[in-house]
Amino acid sequence: LVAFVLVTNQSSPQFCCIAGDAGRVAMDNLIGFVGKDYVLIASDTTTRHSIVVVKDDEDKTIQLDSHKLLALSGEQGDRVQFGEFIAKNIALNTLRSGIQMSTHAAANFTRGELAHFLRQSPYFVNILLAGYDNDVGPSLYFMDYLSSMHKMDKAGHGYGSYFILSTLDRLWKPGMSLDEGLKLMGACIQEIKTRLVINSPRYLVKVIDKDGVRIITPPKN
């Protein structure tokens, strides 16, 4: 995979070439969708290096504050470093201003930092950012390593998304209760385990709602 980026902060515009392996970003699976008053996020817990499974209990999410969650896929170093960078800067902004960022503001800040580093030393990470705001309710933002961003009702990253997006299109509906959402998440995870040749046996599912962020277990199908 090769991307060309126009660099304009020099005396004359130049193109820089970013070469990367798409498989590095796509090996991790992220699933997210919005329900009636919550967002569900699932991530596989497998860390790989080449053909070797390094560990199977990795949490690929970072809690930004009491009601926001950042899920990242990509290279281990990029994922951890960029995720912690975003979390610490959002916490610093809250300390300085005394005001907690909205989910929309946190998503735009994250997207801006991705775009900034894209022109210097890119982070090969794909992101789902979920949050709950009292005045807005639940929201989910999709971002990729080229710093595109869009607010979504349902989204996925990785090879697993090739299979679960059709499942979400067929079964997801607005205003789903938490029980319905958990059943749908279980169906998505099972679809990946059944169809994807690179199997990730374990998934970590978290819900973000008015009560904050917590781990939750979907029913087995």
Salt bridges, closest charged atoms under 4 A:
ASP28 OD1 - LYS60 NZ 2.63
ASP44 OD2 - LYS60 NZ 2.90
ASP56 OD1 - ARG202 NH1 3.81
ASP57 OD1 - LYS55 NZ 3.82
GLU58 OE1 - LYS55 NZ 3.14
GLU58 OE2 - ARG79 NH1 3.48
ASP59 OD2 - LYS206 NZ 2.99
ASP65 OD2 - LYS68 NZ 2.85
GLU75 OE2 - ARG24 NE 3.70
ASP169 OD1 - LYS154 NZ 3.82
GLU180 OE2 - LYS173 NZ 3.65
GLU191 OE2 - ARG195 NE 3.39
ASP209 OD2 - ARG214 NH1 2.90
ASP211 OD1 - LYS210 NZ 3.53
